[in-house]
């Protein structure tokens, strides 16, 4: 696999091309959004663990920089939230959604990915963005994966939901998560179910992280939802 860094039209990103990459071949795509305070390289190691040959992977960099500690900069998709409940507030998300939409157009054209042959996923705040951008666009995303993340407030999401509620959704959350309590993930699950979705919801004995079992289950779900090229 080969990782390449790009200055996109709206967002920087890392593209990881599969082993034996053929630029004239149409590959399915996996787009993964990092969490608050991280950067576009944070989830790159997931690519070879998921499948080294069958997908093109895109790892965007969130647009809002923050000083995490002296001399260290992290990035966020929205401004910091002071308390867990504020994770659901979404006043500053729409502009970032537009930036992501531009990026998706850019990378799917660059890599010849057919419309609807993409999985969108994210960790923590990246999971929130996955819900906000992915749910209204089932024509673009074959499925959504939210890892240790929750949906923005119900009013914001409900106002953007499409008529088609058949989009596959994988949700993973740690029962020991002290940053985003598991009850918030359960509330998101219940909301999705009430709106007609059938998320594949799983809890794990872990904190705010991606465990090996989570990755194993995620990989199985991805390959079932969007089979890799050539299989």
N, C-alpha and C positions, 0 to 999 in steps of 0.2 A: 504494500500500500504506500501511496505517496501523498503527503500533506502539502498543500500550497496555500499561501496567505494572499488574500485579495483586498484591495480597497474598493468596496462596492459603491454603487451610486448613493446609497443611503447608509449602509452599515459595512463595517469591516467584517471579514469572515475567513474561516479556514475551510477549505474543501479537501476532503480526503478521497482520493481516487482508489478504486479497488485494484487488487493484483491483476495483472494482465489487462489493464484498462485499454479499451478500444474507443477512441474519440468518435467513431462513426456508429457506435452501438448505443441503443437507447437503454439506459439503466433506470431502475426505480431509485428513489431518493429518500434519504432519512435526514431530517432537519432537527437538530437538538439545541435547545436554548438553555444556557447556563443559569445558575442561581445568582441572587444578589451578592455583590462583593467579589464575584469571580470574574472570569474573562473567557474569551472564545476557545482557549486551549484547555479549559477545565474538563470537558467531557470527551475530548478527542480519543482518549484511550479506550472508550467504549466501542469504537468502530471495529477494530480487529476482533474484539470479543463477540460482537454480534454476528458479523460475517465479513471475511476479508476479500471476497470476490464478487458478491452479488449486488452491491449497492454503491451509489455515490453518497457520501456523507457531507453535510454542510453544518458548520458550527458558527453561527453569527455572534458578533460581539455587541453586547447591549450598549446603548448610546450615551448613558448618563454616568460620568466618572465621579468617584468618591474617594476621598482619602481614608483608607481602611485603617492604616496606622502610619506613623511618620515615615515618609518616603515610599509608601506602598499604596498604589491605586487599584481599586476594584471598580466594577461597573454594575449598573442596575438598569432594569427595564422601566422602573418607575422610581419615584423618590422614596426615601426610607419611610417605613411605617413605624410609629412609636409603640403601638400595642398590637397584639395579634389580630384583633377585630378589624384594624385598619388595612390589613392585607386585602380585604374585600372591597375597599373603596377604589374606584377606577377613574377618577376625574382626569388623570393625566395619561391615560393609556391610549386614547384614540390616535394621537400623533405617532406613537410608537407602532401601533398597528399598521398605519400607512407606510411606515418605513420597512416593516417586515414584509408587507405585501409587495413593495417594490423589489425587495431582495429576492423573494420567491420567484417573481417574474424573471428576474435577472438570471438566477442560477438554473432554473428549469430550462430556460432558453439556451444557456451556455452548455448544459450537459444533455440536451435533447430529451429531457424527461417528459413523458407524455402527461397531459393534464389528468389529475386524479391518481397518479402513480407515486405519491409521496406520503410518508408518515411524518407528522409533526409531533414533537415531544419536548419535554422540558423538566428541569429539576427545580423545585422550590418556587422562586418567583418566575422562573422559566415555565413552570407548570401552569401558573396563573395566566401567563401570556398565551400558552398553548390553548387553554380554554377560550380565552377572549378572542383570539384570532382564528382558532381552528374550528370551533363549533359553528360559527356563521358560514363557513366555507367548506361544506362536505364535498363540493364538486372539485376542490383542490386537493383535499387530504383524505386518503383512503382510510386513515385511522389517526387517533390521537393518543398520546401517552403522557400522563401526568404523574411525575415521581416526586413524592413529598411536597405536593403543591395543592392549592385549593382554587376554586373558581372565584372571580371577583363577585361583587354583590349580586344578588339574584335579579334585581331590577335591571342592572346593566346587561347581564347575560340574557335574560328573557327577552329584552327588546331587540336582541340581535339574532335570536334563534331562527333557523330556517324551518320550512314545513317538513323537510325530510329529517327524521330523527333516528335513522338507522345506522349512522356512523359508528363504527367500532371504537371503544374507548377503553384503554388500560389504565388502571389507577393503582398505585402502590404507595403505602404509607407505613411508617414505623409506629408501633404502639408505644415506644419510648421516646418519641420525638418531642423535645422540649421547646423547639423553635416554632413549630406549627403543630398544635395539638391534634391528635388523631381524631378527636371529635369534629374538628373542622372539616377533615376529609370525609368523615361519615355524613356530615351535613351536605357537602357537595354531592356525594353519592345519592343521597335521598332526593336532593333537588333534581338531579339528572333523571332519576327514575320517575319522579313525579311529572317531568316534562316529556316522558316517552322514550328516553334512552335506556339502553341495557348495558351499563358499564361493567367491565370485568374488574371487580374491586377486590384487592388483596391487601391484607395487613401482615406485617412482618415484625419479628422480635428484633427491632433495630431502632436507632436514633434517627437524626436528620441526615440521612446518608443513602447510598445505593449499595445494598449488600450483594453478595455473590448470588444468593437465591433470587433476589429481585432481578438481577441481570439475566439469570437463566430463564426466569419466567417471562421477562420482557422480550428476550430473543425469540422464544417460542411463539409468543403472541405476534411479534412483527412478521415472522416468516409465515405464519398462518394467515395473517391479514393482508400482507403484501409480499408474495413470494420473491426471492432474489432472482436476479437475471439468470436465465439458463436453466431454471428448475420449475 
